[in-house]
Amino acid sequence: MSSSGKSSAVKTKNSTFKVPVRISFLGGLNEIGKNMTLYEYDGDMFIVDCGLAFPESDMLGVDLVIPDFTYVQRNADKIKGVVITHGHEDHIGGLAYLLKVVNVPVYATPLTIGLIEGKLREHDMLDACDLRVIHPGDRIQLGKFELEAIHVNHSIPDALAFAIRCDAGTIVQTGDFKIDTTPVDGNMIDLGRFAEIGKEGVLCYLADSTNAEKPGYSASEMTVGQSFETLFRLAGKRRIIVATFASNIHRVQQIMNEAITNNRKVALSGRSLENVIAVGKELGYLEVPDDLIIPLDEIGNYEPWQILLVTTGSQGEPMSALSRMAFQDHRKVNISSNDFVIISATPIPGNEKSVSKVVNELMRHGAEVVYEKMYDVHVSGHASQEELKIMLALLKPRYFIPVHGEQKHLTKHAILANQMGMASRDIIIAEIGKTIEVCDGMFHEQGVVPAGKVFVDGSGVGDVGQVVLRDRTKLSQDGIITVVLTIDSASGEVLAGPDIVSRGFVYIRESEEIMEEMKRAAAEATEDCIDNDIRDWASIKSSIRDSVGQLVYERTRRTPMILPIIMEV
């Protein structure tokens, strides 16, 4: 069945059936981050979100991970726009790279647009991009799709879900959400609108699965404010340092409120935090008196009890401000027993060890540290099981696709939907690169599209692949041995060398014996090639690599990278 053409229905001899919506996942499944979903209907396409993921421990030297845009590039003329659910990095972090490939309109709420502008400015491409502000309740037309923006609660203001309508039916995608009945800004999720859409009929529902394993309800952001009130009293005369996610503006507002109540000046450490607060103040999402925030350079002019330091690094990132403070590597902040540190975040899966190291170092320098579940200093921005059930009950979808989460989260969310009465055949746990076709009476996987991870390393995008990472891993584990020799191009005689240069393998001064053995092995391998009239440099290098590699493994049980270099004169 074709997914393009002018007609939205295909006639057969006995019946008429609708063209299906094709939903292709380019990120956000079986992983945390890199969220990107592509919708296609009757020749028109649009994208929901374009995020990034942070590199895993084995991605040495990689700065960011973004989706593969190959399929988008192939269909650039069909893409009508990009809609963004909210301003977190895992939903907007890849957008600048996408817009370099296909420059289409971007639709998002005011705060999200403000954060996107900062990213595009860094890439020197803000003026070339078409950013369009939308609000909850707005409807936008993207080709044959009509999208309705619906307000949801999350750990950042201005978060949206979308009701996506076309002739095939209505699809709802939530983005990240929770049901917070007492949000800091007083603006509760629009459950009434979801209920109305559910009564109208929902063909398919795509929902955030991050907390699908957690029973009950996610606590309100208001509870964190109450905890801060208690902790500021416990801090007494000590300097307070709070580490939190830069984008959690409601959390930042509550921190600022406590600073005002306790007559403390606020200093900021971390560029992302400074940027988000500047955007939040400018757009009216943060109420911060002009005289409250002082430059970090001036904290020495105040007593410890007069200072509140707000910083990034709640996930233990090695180069973050809090990590540099903990390891006494921060140019302006030294940790001591006069510090009371609050880590207002829960470690993202995989970051537990990094956070633990930072906590241990802070304590080693005498600071008191409050972290994780202590005093409710963090609540999740994602819906737990009972909230997920409420949304399923309100929307009553015919078909369901759990998204945004690892396999265990997606599977648990599917089980919840099953418990709510949905048949297993009406639920699909998708994978990145898979396309699902859906319309009335049709719900199945239909083919694959190019998808995967693209590594950003410095200014390079996609020039580091698995082969390069494998080499980097090998270098980091066993080092490198370089074998250098000079050969006469006419006679094939070795004029100089072989010389051995070792980095990250052994300490040369204490390993002269094995260095000499490697020289002999390289020389013998070269002579064997010349004696057998092998003059192809690639073959000679391969012989040297095999000979030296075998020797090294027999003596050390290590496999360093061996790099022969032949100079011809």
ZADRENPA-650593 format. One record per residue (C-alpha): residue number from 1; residue in three letters; x, y, z. Coordinates in Angstrom, 1 decimal. Example, Ala and Ser with C-alpha at 12.3 -4.5 7.8 and 13.67 -1.06 7.14 Angstrom:
# residues 2
 seq type     xx     yy     zz
   1  Ala   12.3   -4.5    7.8
   2  Ser   13.7   -1.1    7.1
//
This chain:
# residues 569
 seq type     xx     yy     zz
   1  Met    0.0    0.0    0.0
   2  Ser    1.4    3.4   -0.9
   3  Ser    1.7    6.1    1.7
   4  Ser    1.8    8.9   -0.8
   5  Gly   -0.6   10.4   -3.3
   6  Lys   -3.4   12.9   -3.3
   7  Ser   -6.2   10.6   -2.0
   8  Ser   -6.6    9.7    1.7
   9  Ala   -8.4    6.5    0.8
  10  Val   -7.8    3.5   -1.4
  11  Lys  -10.8    1.8   -3.1
  12  Thr  -11.0   -1.9   -3.6
  13  Lys  -13.6   -4.0   -5.3
  14  Asn  -15.6   -4.6   -2.1
  15  Ser  -14.6   -1.8    0.3
  16  Thr  -12.7    1.4    1.0
  17  Phe  -10.0    1.6    3.6
  18  Lys   -8.0    4.5    4.8
  19  Val   -4.3    5.2    4.2
  20  Pro   -2.5    4.4    7.4
  21  Val   -0.3    6.7    9.4
  22  Arg    3.3    5.6    9.5
  23  Ile    5.1    6.2   12.8
  24  Ser    8.9    5.8   12.6
  25  Phe   11.1    5.9   15.7
  26  Leu   14.5    7.5   15.3
  27  Gly   15.3    7.6   19.0
  28  Gly   13.9    7.4   22.5
  29  Leu   13.1    3.7   22.7
  30  Asn   15.2    1.2   24.7
  31  Glu   17.2    4.2   25.9
  32  Ile   16.9    7.3   28.0
  33  Gly   17.3   10.3   25.7
  34  Lys   17.6   11.1   22.0
  35  Asn   13.9   11.3   21.6
  36  Met   12.7   11.7   18.0
  37  Thr    9.5   10.4   16.3
  38  Leu    8.6   10.8   12.6
  39  Tyr    5.0   10.8   11.4
  40  Glu    3.9   10.2    7.8
  41  Tyr    0.5   10.3    6.2
  42  Asp   -0.5   10.4    2.6
  43  Gly    2.8   12.0    1.5
  44  Asp    3.2   14.5    4.3
  45  Met    5.6   14.2    7.3
  46  Phe    6.4   16.0   10.5
  47  Ile    8.7   15.3   13.5
  48  Val    8.0   15.3   17.2
  49  Asp   11.2   16.3   19.2
  50  Cys   14.8   16.0   18.3
  51  Gly   16.9   15.3   21.4
  52  Leu   20.4   14.1   22.3
  53  Ala   21.8   11.5   24.7
  54  Phe   24.9   11.8   26.7
  55  Pro   27.8    9.4   25.9
  56  Glu   28.1    6.1   27.8
  57  Ser   31.3    5.2   29.6
  58  Asp   32.6    3.2   26.6
  59  Met   32.1    6.1   24.1
  60  Leu   35.6    7.6   24.8
  61  Gly   36.0   11.2   23.7
  62  Val   32.4   11.5   22.4
  63  Asp   30.7   14.7   23.6
  64  Leu   27.1   14.0   22.5
  65  Val   25.0   11.3   20.8
  66  Ile   22.2   12.4   18.3
  67  Pro   19.8   10.5   16.1
  68  Asp   20.7    9.4   12.6
  69  Phe   19.0   11.9   10.2
  70  Thr   19.5    9.8    7.0
  71  Tyr   15.8    9.0    6.6
  72  Val   14.9   12.7    7.2
  73  Gln   17.3   13.8    4.6
  74  Arg   15.9   11.4    2.0
  75  Asn   12.4   12.8    2.6
  76  Ala   13.3   16.5    3.2
  77  Asp   10.7   17.7    0.7
  78  Lys    7.9   16.0    2.6
  79  Ile    8.8   17.3    6.1
  80  Lys    6.3   20.1    7.1
  81  Gly    7.8   21.0   10.4
  82  Val    9.1   19.9   13.9
  83  Val    7.0   20.2   17.0
  84  Ile    8.7   20.1   20.4
  85  Thr    7.1   18.8   23.6
  86  His    9.4   20.6   26.1
  87  Gly   12.8   22.1   26.6
  88  His   14.9   19.3   28.0
  89  Glu   18.1   18.3   26.3
  90  Asp   16.8   14.8   25.5
  91  His   14.1   16.5   23.4
  92  Ile   15.8   19.6   21.9
  93  Gly   19.5   18.9   22.1
  94  Gly   19.8   17.5   18.5
  95  Leu   17.7   20.2   16.9
  96  Ala   20.5   22.4   15.8
  97  Tyr   22.1   19.5   14.0
  98  Leu   18.8   18.5   12.4
  99  Leu   18.1   22.1   11.1
 100  Lys   21.5   22.0    9.3
 101  Val   20.2   19.1    7.4
 102  Val   16.6   20.1    6.8
 103  Asn   15.5   23.7    7.7
 104  Val   11.8   23.5    8.4
 105  Pro    9.6   25.5   10.9
 106  Val    9.9   24.6   14.6
 107  Tyr    6.8   24.9   16.8
 108  Ala    7.2   25.1   20.6
 109  Thr    6.0   27.1   23.7
 110  Pro    7.7   30.4   24.7
 111  Leu   10.1   28.9   27.2
 112  Thr   11.1   26.1   24.9
 113  Ile   11.6   28.5   22.0
 114  Gly   13.8   30.6   24.3
 115  Leu   16.0   27.7   25.2
 116  Ile   16.2   26.6   21.5
 117  Glu   17.3   30.1   20.5
 118  Gly   20.2   29.9   22.9
 119  Lys   21.3   26.6   21.2
 120  Leu   21.0   27.9   17.7
 121  Arg   22.9   31.1   18.7
 122  Glu   25.8   28.9   19.8
 123  His   25.8   27.3   16.3
 124  Asp   25.6   30.7   14.7
 125  Met   22.3   29.8   12.8
 126  Leu   19.6   31.5   14.8
 127  Asp   18.8   34.0   12.0
 128  Ala   18.4   31.3    9.4
 129  Cys   15.8   29.3   11.4
 130  Asp   12.0   29.6   11.5
 131  Leu   10.9   29.4   15.1
 132  Arg    7.1   29.7   15.8
 133  Val    5.6   30.1   19.3
 134  Ile    2.6   28.1   20.2
 135  His    0.5   27.8   23.3
 136  Pro   -1.8   25.1   24.9
 137  Gly   -5.0   25.0   22.9
 138  Asp   -3.4   26.2   19.7
 139  Arg   -3.9   24.1   16.5
 140  Ile   -1.4   24.0   13.7
 141  Gln   -1.7   22.6   10.2
 142  Leu    1.3   20.5    9.0
 143  Gly    0.3   19.2    5.5
 144  Lys   -2.6   16.8    6.0
 145  Phe   -2.0   16.7    9.8
 146  Glu   -3.7   19.0   12.3
 147  Leu   -2.0   19.2   15.7
 148  Glu   -3.5   20.4   18.9
 149  Ala   -1.2   21.4   21.8
 150  Ile   -2.3   20.3   25.3
 151  His   -0.7   21.5   28.5
 152  Val    0.9   18.8   30.8
 153  Asn    3.0   19.0   34.0
 154  His    6.7   18.1   33.9
 155  Ser    9.9   19.2   35.7
 156  Ile   10.1   22.1   33.3
 157  Pro    7.4   24.6   32.6
 158  Asp    5.6   24.9   29.2
 159  Ala    5.5   21.2   28.5
 160  Leu    3.0   19.9   25.9
 161  Ala    1.3   16.8   24.7
 162  Phe   -0.1   16.7   21.1
 163  Ala   -3.3   15.4   19.7
 164  Ile   -2.4   14.6   16.1
 165  Arg   -5.4   14.4   13.7
 166  Cys   -5.7   13.2   10.1
 167  Asp   -8.3   11.3    8.1
 168  Ala   -6.9    8.0    9.5
 169  Gly   -7.9    9.1   13.1
 170  Thr   -6.5   10.8   16.2
 171  Ile   -3.2    9.9   17.7
 172  Val   -2.1   11.3   21.1
 173  Gln    1.6   11.6   22.1
 174  Thr    2.3   12.9   25.6
 175  Gly    5.9   13.8   25.6
 176  Asp    7.2   13.6   29.3
 177  Phe    4.5   14.2   31.8
 178  Lys    3.1   13.7   35.3
 179  Ile   -0.2   14.6   37.0
 180  Asp    0.7   17.3   39.5
 181  Thr   -2.4   18.6   41.3
 182  Thr   -0.4   21.3   43.2
 183  Pro    2.2   22.5   40.6
 184  Val    4.4   25.4   41.6
 185  Asp    2.9   27.7   38.9
 186  Gly   -0.7   26.6   39.7
 187  Asn   -1.2   25.4   36.1
 188  Met   -2.4   21.8   36.4
 189  Ile   -2.3   19.3   33.5
 190  Asp   -5.4   19.6   31.3
 191  Leu   -7.1   16.3   32.2
 192  Gly  -10.4   17.7   31.0
 193  Arg   -9.1   18.1   27.5
 194  Phe   -7.7   14.6   27.5
 195  Ala  -11.1   13.3   28.6
 196  Glu  -12.8   15.2   25.8
 197  Ile  -10.4   13.8   23.2
 198  Gly  -11.0   10.3   24.7
 199  Lys  -14.7   10.7   24.1
 200  Glu  -14.1   11.8   20.5
 201  Gly  -12.1    8.6   20.0
 202  Val   -8.4    8.0   20.0
 203  Leu   -6.9    5.7   17.4
 204  Cys   -3.5    5.3   19.0
 205  Tyr   -1.7    6.6   22.1
 206  Leu    2.0    7.1   22.6
 207  Ala    3.0    7.7   26.2
 208  Asp    6.0    8.4   28.5
 209  Ser    7.1    5.2   30.2
 210  Thr   10.0    6.4   32.3
 211  Asn    8.3    5.7   35.7
 212  Ala    6.2    2.7   34.6
 213  Glu    7.9    0.5   37.2
 214  Lys    7.0    2.8   40.1
 215  Pro    3.7    2.2   41.9
 216  Gly    1.4    4.9   43.1
 217  Tyr    1.7    8.6   42.2
 218  Ser    4.7   10.9   41.6
 219  Ala    5.0   13.4   44.4
 220  Ser    4.2   17.1   43.7
 221  Glu    7.0   19.5   43.1
 222  Met    5.6   21.5   46.1
 223  Thr    6.9   18.9   48.5
 224  Val   10.5   19.8   47.5
 225  Gly    9.9   23.4   48.5
 226  Gln    8.8   22.3   52.0
 227  Ser   12.0   20.2   52.3
 228  Phe   14.1   23.2   51.3
 229  Glu   12.5   25.2   54.1
 230  Thr   13.5   22.5   56.6
 231  Leu   17.0   22.1   55.2
 232  Phe   17.8   25.8   55.2
 233  Arg   17.1   25.9   58.9
 234  Leu   19.3   22.8   59.5
 235  Ala   22.2   24.5   57.6
 236  Gly   22.4   27.2   60.3
 237  Lys   25.4   29.5   59.8
 238  Arg   27.0   27.3   57.1
 239  Arg   27.2   28.2   53.4
 240  Ile   24.5   26.3   51.4
 241  Ile   25.3   24.7   48.0
 242  Val   22.4   23.3   46.0
 243  Ala   23.0   21.2   42.9
 244  Thr   20.0   20.7   40.6
 245  Phe   19.0   20.3   37.0
 246  Ala   19.4   23.7   35.3
 247  Ser   16.2   23.3   33.4
 248  Asn   14.0   22.6   36.5
 249  Ile   12.8   26.2   36.7
 250  His   10.1   25.5   39.3
 251  Arg   12.8   23.9   41.5
 252  Val   15.1   26.9   40.9
 253  Gln   12.2   29.3   41.8
 254  Gln   11.6   27.5   45.2
 255  Ile   15.4   27.7   45.9
 256  Met   15.3   31.4   45.2
 257  Asn   12.3   31.9   47.4
 258  Glu   14.1   30.3   50.3
 259  Ala   17.2   32.4   49.7
 260  Ile   15.0   35.6   49.9
 261  Thr   13.3   34.3   53.1
 262  Asn   16.7   33.5   54.7
 263  Asn   18.4   36.7   53.6
 264  Arg   21.0   34.9   51.5
 265  Lys   22.6   36.2   48.3
 266  Val   22.6   33.8   45.4
 267  Ala   25.7   32.9   43.2
 268  Leu   25.5   30.7   40.2
 269  Ser   28.0   28.2   38.9
 270  Gly   27.5   26.5   35.6
 271  Arg   26.9   28.0   32.2
 272  Ser   23.7   26.0   31.5
 273  Leu   22.2   27.2   34.8
 274  Glu   23.1   30.8   34.0
 275  Asn   21.5   30.5   30.5
 276  Val   18.3   28.9   31.7
 277  Ile   17.8   31.5   34.5
 278  Ala   18.5   34.4   32.1
 279  Val   15.8   33.0   29.7
 280  Gly   13.4   32.2   32.5
 281  Lys   13.7   35.7   34.0
 282  Glu   13.4   37.4   30.6
 283  Leu   10.2   35.5   29.7
 284  Gly    8.6   35.8   33.1
 285  Tyr    8.9   32.2   34.3
 286  Leu   11.2   33.2   37.1
 287  Glu   10.6   35.9   39.7
 288  Val   14.1   36.9   40.9
 289  Pro   14.8   40.4   42.5
 290  Asp   17.6   42.1   40.6
 291  Asp   19.8   42.4   43.8
 292  Leu   19.4   38.8   44.8
 293  Ile   22.1   37.3   42.4
 294  Ile   25.7   38.2   42.8
 295  Pro   28.7   37.3   40.7
 296  Leu   30.5   34.2   41.8
 297  Asp   33.7   36.3   42.2
 298  Glu   32.1   38.2   45.0
 299  Ile   31.2   35.3   47.4
 300  Gly   34.3   35.9   49.4
 301  Asn   33.0   39.3   50.4
 302  Tyr   30.2   37.7   52.4
 303  Glu   29.9   35.5   55.5
 304  Pro   29.1   31.8   54.8
 305  Trp   25.5   32.2   56.2
 306  Gln   24.9   35.0   53.8
 307  Ile   25.5   32.9   50.7
 308  Leu   23.5   30.3   48.7
 309  Leu   25.4   28.8   45.8
 310  Val   23.3   27.1   43.1
 311  Thr   25.3   24.9   40.8
 312  Thr   25.1   22.2   38.1
 313  Gly   26.5   18.7   38.4
 314  Ser   23.7   16.8   40.2
 315  Gln   24.6   13.8   38.0
 316  Gly   28.3   13.7   39.0
 317  Glu   29.4   14.8   35.5
 318  Pro   33.2   14.9   35.6
 319  Met   33.5   18.5   34.2
 320  Ser   30.5   19.9   36.0
 321  Ala   30.8   22.7   38.6
 322  Leu   29.9   20.5   41.6
 323  Ser   32.4   17.8   40.6
 324  Arg   35.2   20.4   40.2
 325  Met   34.3   21.7   43.7
 326  Ala   34.3   18.2   45.2
 327  Phe   37.8   17.5   43.8
 328  Gln   39.1   20.9   44.7
 329  Asp   39.5   21.8   41.1
 330  His   37.2   24.8   41.1
 331  Arg   38.9   28.2   40.7
 332  Lys   36.5   30.1   42.9
 333  Val   34.9   27.7   45.3
 334  Asn   36.7   25.6   48.0
 335  Ile   34.7   23.0   50.0
 336  Ser   35.1   22.9   53.8
 337  Ser   33.3   22.0   57.0
 338  Asn   31.4   25.3   56.6
 339  Asp   29.4   23.9   53.7
 340  Phe   26.0   22.3   53.6
 341  Val   25.4   20.6   50.3
 342  Ile   22.0   19.6   48.9
 343  Ile   22.0   17.4   45.8
 344  Ser   18.4   18.0   44.5
 345  Ala   18.2   15.2   42.0
 346  Thr   18.1   11.4   41.7
 347  Pro   20.9    9.8   39.7
 348  Ile   19.9    8.8   36.1
 349  Pro   20.5    5.1   35.6
 350  Gly   24.2    4.6   35.0
 351  Asn   25.3    7.7   36.9
 352  Glu   25.1    6.3   40.4
 353  Lys   28.9    5.7   40.7
 354  Ser   29.7    9.2   39.5
 355  Val   27.3   10.8   42.0
 356  Ser   28.7    8.6   44.8
 357  Lys   32.3    9.7   44.0
 358  Val   31.3   13.3   44.2
 359  Val   29.4   12.8   47.5
 360  Asn   32.3   11.0   49.0
 361  Glu   34.8   13.7   48.0
 362  Leu   32.5   16.5   49.4
 363  Met   32.3   14.6   52.7
 364  Arg   36.0   14.0   52.8
 365  His   36.5   17.8   52.8
 366  Gly   34.1   18.1   55.8
 367  Ala   30.9   19.2   54.1
 368  Glu   27.5   17.8   55.2
 369  Val   25.8   16.3   52.1
 370  Val   22.0   15.7   51.7
 371  Tyr   21.3   13.6   48.6
 372  Glu   18.8   11.2   46.9
 373  Lys   15.9   10.2   49.1
 374  Met   17.0   12.2   52.2
 375  Tyr   14.4   14.9   53.1
 376  Asp   12.6   14.6   49.8
 377  Val   15.0   17.0   48.0
 378  His   13.9   15.6   44.6
 379  Val   10.7   14.4   43.0
 380  Ser   10.3   12.9   39.5
 381  Gly    8.8   14.8   36.6
 382  His    7.4   11.6   35.2
 383  Ala    4.1    9.8   35.8
 384  Ser    4.1    6.7   38.0
 385  Gln    1.7    3.8   37.5
 386  Glu   -1.5    5.2   38.8
 387  Glu   -1.1    8.4   36.7
 388  Leu   -0.4    6.3   33.6
 389  Lys   -3.6    4.3   34.3
 390  Ile   -5.6    7.5   34.6
 391  Met   -4.4    8.7   31.2
 392  Leu   -5.2    5.3   29.7
 393  Ala   -8.7    5.5   31.2
 394  Leu   -9.3    9.0   30.0
 395  Leu   -8.1    8.5   26.4
 396  Lys   -9.4    4.9   25.9
 397  Pro   -7.2    4.4   22.9
 398  Arg   -7.8    1.6   20.4
 399  Tyr   -4.0    1.0   20.0
 400  Phe   -1.1    1.7   22.4
 401  Ile    2.7    2.2   21.9
 402  Pro    4.7    2.9   25.1
 403  Val    7.6    5.2   24.4
 404  His   10.4    7.1   26.2
 405  Gly   12.2    4.5   28.3
 406  Glu   14.4    1.4   28.4
 407  Gln   13.0   -2.0   27.5
 408  Lys   12.0   -2.7   31.1
 409  His   10.0    0.6   31.3
 410  Leu    8.2    0.0   27.9
 411  Thr    7.4   -3.6   28.9
 412  Lys    6.0   -2.6   32.3
 413  His    3.9    0.1   30.6
 414  Ala    2.5   -2.4   28.1
 415  Ile    1.6   -4.7   31.1
 416  Leu   -0.3   -1.8   32.7
 417  Ala   -2.3   -1.2   29.5
 418  Asn   -3.0   -4.9   29.4
 419  Gln   -4.3   -4.8   33.0
 420  Met   -6.5   -1.9   32.0
 421  Gly   -8.3   -4.1   29.5
 422  Met   -6.3   -3.6   26.3
 423  Ala   -5.7   -6.7   24.3
 424  Ser   -2.1   -7.7   23.7
 425  Arg   -2.6   -7.6   20.0
 426  Asp   -3.4   -3.9   20.3
 427  Ile   -0.1   -3.0   22.0
 428  Ile    3.2   -2.8   20.3
 429  Ile    6.6   -2.3   22.0
 430  Ala    8.6   -0.7   19.1
 431  Glu   12.3   -0.3   18.5
 432  Ile   14.4    2.4   17.1
 433  Gly   14.4    2.1   13.3
 434  Lys   11.0    0.3   13.1
 435  Thr    8.0    1.8   11.4
 436  Ile    4.5    1.1   12.7
 437  Glu    1.4    1.5   10.4
 438  Val   -1.9    2.3   12.1
 439  Cys   -5.4    3.1   10.9
 440  Asp   -8.8    1.7   11.7
 441  Gly   -8.4   -2.1   11.7
 442  Met   -4.7   -2.0   11.0
 443  Phe   -1.9   -1.9   13.6
 444  His    1.4   -3.6   12.8
 445  Glu    5.2   -3.2   12.2
 446  Gln    5.9   -2.4    8.6
 447  Gly    9.5   -2.2    7.6
 448  Val   12.5   -0.4    8.9
 449  Val   14.1    3.0    8.3
 450  Pro   17.8    4.1    8.7
 451  Ala   18.3    4.9   12.4
 452  Gly   20.9    4.7   15.1
 453  Lys   23.5    6.7   16.9
 454  Val   25.6    9.5   15.5
 455  Phe   28.5   10.7   17.6
 456  Val   29.4   14.3   18.0
 457  Asp   33.1   14.8   18.9
 458  Gly   34.2   18.4   19.1
 459  Ser   33.1   20.0   15.9
 460  Gly   32.9   16.7   14.1
 461  Val   29.5   15.1   13.5
 462  Gly   29.4   11.5   12.5
 463  Asp   33.1   11.2   11.7
 464  Val   33.6    9.0   14.8
 465  Gly   32.1    5.5   14.4
 466  Gln   32.3    2.2   16.1
 467  Val   35.7    1.4   14.5
 468  Val   37.2    4.6   15.9
 469  Leu   35.6    3.9   19.3
 470  Arg   37.0    0.4   19.3
 471  Asp   40.5    1.8   18.6
 472  Arg   40.1    4.3   21.4
 473  Thr   39.0    1.6   23.8
 474  Lys   42.0   -0.5   22.8
 475  Leu   44.3    2.4   23.3
 476  Ser   42.9    3.2   26.7
 477  Gln   43.2   -0.4   27.8
 478  Asp   46.6   -1.6   26.5
 479  Gly   48.2    1.5   24.8
 480  Ile   50.1    1.7   21.5
 481  Ile   53.4    0.4   20.1
 482  Thr   54.8    2.2   17.1
 483  Val   57.4    0.4   14.9
 484  Val   59.4    2.8   12.7
 485  Leu   61.8    1.7   10.0
 486  Thr   63.3    3.2    6.8
 487  Ile   63.7    1.0    3.6
 488  Asp   65.6    1.7    0.4
 489  Ser   63.0    1.7   -2.3
 490  Ala   65.3    0.3   -4.9
 491  Ser   67.1   -2.6   -3.1
 492  Gly   64.6   -3.2   -0.3
 493  Glu   67.4   -2.9    2.2
 494  Val   66.5   -1.7    5.7
 495  Leu   68.5    1.6    6.1
 496  Ala   67.4    2.5    9.7
 497  Gly   65.4    0.9   12.5
 498  Pro   63.3   -0.7   13.4
 499  Asp   62.8    1.7   16.3
 500  Ile   60.1    1.1   18.9
 501  Val   58.0    3.9   20.5
 502  Ser   55.6    2.9   23.3
 503  Arg   52.8    4.9   24.8
 504  Gly   50.5    3.5   27.5
 505  Phe   52.0    0.0   27.3
 506  Val   55.0   -0.3   29.6
 507  Tyr   57.5    2.1   31.2
 508  Ile   60.3    1.9   28.7
 509  Arg   63.2    2.4   31.2
 510  Glu   62.2   -0.6   33.2
 511  Ser   61.3   -2.8   30.2
 512  Glu   64.4   -2.6   28.0
 513  Glu   64.5   -6.4   27.5
 514  Ile   61.0   -6.6   25.9
 515  Met   61.8   -3.5   23.8
 516  Glu   64.8   -5.2   22.3
 517  Glu   62.8   -8.4   21.7
 518  Met   60.2   -6.4   19.8
 519  Lys   62.9   -4.8   17.7
 520  Arg   64.3   -8.2   16.7
 521  Ala   60.8   -9.5   16.0
 522  Ala   60.1   -6.6   13.7
 523  Ala   63.5   -6.9   12.0
 524  Glu   63.0  -10.6   11.3
 525  Ala   59.5  -10.1   10.0
 526  Thr   60.8   -7.4    7.6
 527  Glu   63.8   -9.5    6.4
 528  Asp   61.5  -12.5    5.8
 529  Cys   59.3  -10.4    3.5
 530  Ile   62.3   -9.0    1.6
 531  Asp   63.9  -12.5    1.2
 532  Asn   60.6  -13.7   -0.3
 533  Asp   60.5  -10.7   -2.6
 534  Ile   57.5   -9.2   -0.9
 535  Arg   57.8   -5.4   -1.6
 536  Asp   54.2   -4.4   -0.9
 537  Trp   54.3   -2.1    2.1
 538  Ala   50.8   -3.2    3.3
 539  Ser   52.0   -6.9    3.5
 540  Ile   55.2   -5.9    5.3
 541  Lys   53.3   -3.9    7.8
 542  Ser   50.9   -6.8    8.4
 543  Ser   53.8   -9.2    8.9
 544  Ile   55.4   -6.8   11.4
 545  Arg   52.1   -6.3   13.3
 546  Asp   51.5  -10.1   13.5
 547  Ser   55.0  -10.8   14.7
 548  Val   55.3   -8.1   17.3
 549  Gly   51.7   -8.6   18.5
 550  Gln   52.3  -12.4   19.0
 551  Leu   55.5  -11.7   21.0
 552  Val   53.8   -9.0   23.2
 553  Tyr   50.8  -11.3   23.9
 554  Glu   53.0  -14.2   24.9
 555  Arg   55.1  -12.1   27.2
 556  Thr   52.5   -9.8   28.8
 557  Arg   49.0  -11.2   27.9
 558  Arg   48.2   -7.7   26.6
 559  Thr   47.0   -6.6   23.1
 560  Pro   48.2   -3.1   22.5
 561  Met   47.6   -1.4   19.2
 562  Ile   50.6   -1.9   17.0
 563  Leu   51.3    0.7   14.3
 564  Pro   54.1    0.0   11.8
 565  Ile   55.4    3.0   10.0
 566  Ile   57.6    2.5    6.9
 567  Met   59.5    5.4    5.4
 568  Glu   60.8    4.9    1.8
 569  Val   63.9    6.6    0.5
//
